[in-house]
Amino acid sequence: MKESNSKTPKKCAPILSFVGIVLALLLLCFDFIGEVSFISLVVISVVVGVFIQYSDSIQSFNLLKGELILKDIKETESSVKELAKAILEVTETSSHGIMQESFDSEAMDKAVEKLRKLTT
């Protein structure tokens, strides 16, 4: 029973957006609002519908900065940093055994430094 309740907002989000748009259109047709108000109501209806649809995936939302961070992206970012740290450790430990004539130590140091910047 709880599964149907948690999925109900997702099913209702497009309907809610549609109802908001229809109400805004009715207000425009009966001259209660102007074109700018109509566009504003339509945009608000769509944004609220999308926000409700994806509310379980949102990590943080800041309207002033225009910032929306999804949970999946945050998890992916931490996974990439962990992978970069592992590559950095392997590179640093194995670099001493690779010393050959064609080995470019400057390029190696630059690559290691770039990996360090990515992991901090």
N, C-alpha and C positions, 0 to 999 in steps of 0.2 A: 504494500500500500504506500510506503514511503517513496518508492521509486516513481510512482505515478505523480506524487506531489512535487518531487524535485524536477520532473520533466515538464510539468504544467507551465511554468513561466517560459520555458523555451518554445512550447507550442503556441503560447499566447502572444509572444513578442511580435510576430508578423501581423497578427490580427490587431494588436494594440496600435501598431504603426499605421495600419490601413484605416482604422477607426479615427485616429488622429488626423490623418490626411483628409478623410471624408468630412469630418467636422470643420476643418479649416476651409474646405471648399464650400461647404454650406454657408459658413459665416461670410465668405467672400461673395457668394451669389446673392445673399440678402443684404449686402452693403453694410455689414456690421464692422468689417475690417477692410483695410486697403491691401494693395499688392505686397508691400514690404512685410506687413504683418502676416499675410498668407504664407509667403516664402519662409518667414521665421518659424511659423507653426509647423510647416511641413518638415523643415530641417530638424526641429526639436523632436517631432514625432519619430522621424527615422533614426536619429541619434539615440533616443530612449529605447526604441525597439532593438537596435543593435547592441546597446549596452546590456539590456535584459537578456538577449540571446546568448551573449558571451560573458555573462557575469561570473561564471565559475572559472573562467580562464584568466581573469584580470588580477594581476598582482598589485598594481598601484595605478592611480589615475590622478593627474594634477591638471586641472583646467587652466590655471594661470600660466603654466609653462607649456601647455599643449602636449603633455606627456602621458602616454599610455604604455604600461609595461605588462606584458603577458607572462604568466607563470612558466610556460614552456620555454620562452626566450631566456628567462633568468636561469633555468636549469641548464639550458644549452650553453650559456655563457660560462657557467661554473665548470661544466664538463670540458669545454675548450681550454680553460685555464689549467685544469688538472692535467690534460694531455700535453699542454705546452711545458708544464713543470716536469713531467716525465721525460719528454724529449730533451729538455735542458739538462737533466741529470745524466741521461745516457750520453749525451754529447760531451759533457764535461769530463765524465769518467773515461770515455774511450778516445778522447782526442790525443792523449799522450802516446798511444800505441800506433797512431797513424802517421807519425812523422816520416815523410819521404821527401824526395827532392821536389816533387810536383805539389806538395802540400802548401796551401796558401793560408798561413796562420792569421793574417789580417782579416781575410774574409771569414774565417772561422770565428775570430773574436767578435766581429761585427754581427754575425748571425747569433752568437750566444748572447750578446748584449741586447739584440732585438727581442730574443725570446724572454730575457729577463724583464724587459719593459712590458711585454705582453702579459706576464704573470703577476705584475704588481698593480 
